[in-house]
Amino acid sequence: MSPLVSIVVPTLHRPRALHTCLRSVRHTVTMAHEVICVVVGDDDETEKVARQNGAAVIVQPTRAGAVYAINLG
């Protein structure tokens, strides 16, 4: 079954907060969904946390703002 909802999470150097966010999504969203994390900059730890929690990852190489990151996702 394909996802009904896409949840886009822009993040910048916040692996611990991202882990908490993704855990919350996993426990509260009951409908079919996908999570897309837009990781800004070169942040291996944040990208690793996103992948470990089952999120798709898009790496945005430069800071362009949250709205840009959300639209990218």
RODODREN-199630 format. One record per residue: residue in three letters; z, y, x of N, C-alpha, C, O in turn. Coordinates in steps of 0.02 Angstrom, whole numbers, plus 50000, padded with zeros to 5 digits. Example, Ala and Ser with C-alpha at 12.3 -4.5 7.8 and 13.67 -1.06 7.14 Angstrom:
BEGIN
Ala503904971650660503904977550615503904983550660504234983450712/Ser503544988850642503574994750684503945000250645504025005750670/
//
This chain:
BEGIN
Met500004994150042500005000050000500005006250044500395006750091/Ser499565010950030499535016950070500085021850050500315021849993/Pro500295026150097500835030950082500645035750027500075038050023/Leu501125037349985501025042349933501215049349957500955054349933/Val501675049550005501935055850029501915055950105502085050950137/Ser501705061550133501735062550206502285067650220502295073050191/Ile502745065850264503285070250284503135072450355503115068350401/Val503035079050364502865081650430503475085150458503765089550427/Val503675082950519504275085750551504065088850618503935085350666/Pro504035095550621503915098750685504565098850725505095100050697/Thr504525097550790505125097250830505005099750901504455098950929/Leu505505102850930505465105550998506115104051035506625107251024/His506085099051079506655097351122507305096051084507825098551104/Arg507275092251030507875090750991507905083350974507895081650915/Pro507945078951023507925071751008508505069350965508405065050922/Arg509105072050976509685069750936509615071950863509755068150818/Ala509405078150853509315080650785508735077050750508765075650690/Leu508215075450788507645071750760507865064850738507675062550684/His508275061450778508525054850760508915055250693508825051050649/Thr509335060250687509725061150625509265062450566509355059650512/Cys508765066750576508285068350523507905062150500507855060850440/Leu507645058350548507245052450530507665047050497507435043550452/Arg508285046350519508745041550487508865043650414508885039450369/Ser508965050150403509075052650336508465051450291508535049250234/Val507875052750317507265051450279507225044050261507085042250203/Arg507345039750309507295032550298507775030150244507615025650205/His508365033250240508875031150192508825034550124509125032150075/Thr508455040050118508445043650055507775043450018507755043949957/Val507225042650054506565042550022506405035450001506355030950044/Thr506325034449937506215027649912505485026149897505295020349894/Met505065031249889504355029949875503985028649940504245030049995/Ala503385026049934502975024749994502845031350030502645036349999/His502975031450095502895037550133502705036150205502785030550230/Glu502475041250238502355040950310502695047050340502735052350308/Val502945046350401503255051950436502825053550497502665049250537/Ile502645059950502502255062350559502675067450596502875072550567/Cys502825066150659503195070850700502705074650745502305071550780/Val502745081150742502345085250787502815087550842503245091750832/Val502725084550901503145086050958502815091650999502255090851022/Val503165097051006502895102851041503065102351115503645101451134/Gly502555103051157502665102951229502725095851255502625091051219/Asp502895095451318502965089051352503695086851349504085088451393/Asp503865083251296504555081151286504575073651273504555071451216/Asp504605069851328504575062551322505145059651281505035054851244/Glu505745062451286506325059751250506235060551174506365055851136/Thr506015066451152505905067551081505345063051055505405060251000/Glu504815062451092504265058051073504495050851068504305047251022/Lys504905048651115505175041851115505605040551053505535035351021/Val506035045351035506455044650975506025044150913506165040050869/Ala505505048250909505065048050850504735041150844504725038250790/Arg504465038650898504125032150896504615026450881504445021850844/Gln505225026750909505725021550896505925021350823506145016150797/Asn505865027050788506045027450718505445026550671505495028050612/Gly504895024150698504315022450658503875028250637503455027450592/Ala503945033950668503545039750649502895039850690502885037750748/Ala502375042350659501765043750696501895050150736502275054450713/Val501595050750794501735056450838501095060150854500595057150873/Ile501125066650847500595071150870500925075650922501435078750908/Val500625076150981500905080451033500505086951033499895086951043/Gln500855092451021500555099051022500715102051091501295103251106/Pro500215103151133500355105051203500685111851213501055112751261/Thr500565116451169500865123151178501225125251114501085122851060/Arg501685129951122502055132551065501615137451026501375142351054/Ala501525135950962501115140350920501465141650854501175144750809/Gly502085139550847502465140850787502505134850741502105130150744/Ala503005134950698503135129350652502575128450601502385122750586/Val502305133950576501775133350525501155129850555500855125650522/Tyr500975131650615500415128550649500555121050657500115116850645/Ala501165119350679501345112350690501315108450624501085102750623/Ile501555111350571501535107950505500815106850484500635101450460/Asn500385111950492499685111150473499335106050518498885102550495/Leu499535105650580499255100750626499405093650602498985089150607/Gly500015092750576500225086150551499865084350488499975078950461/
//
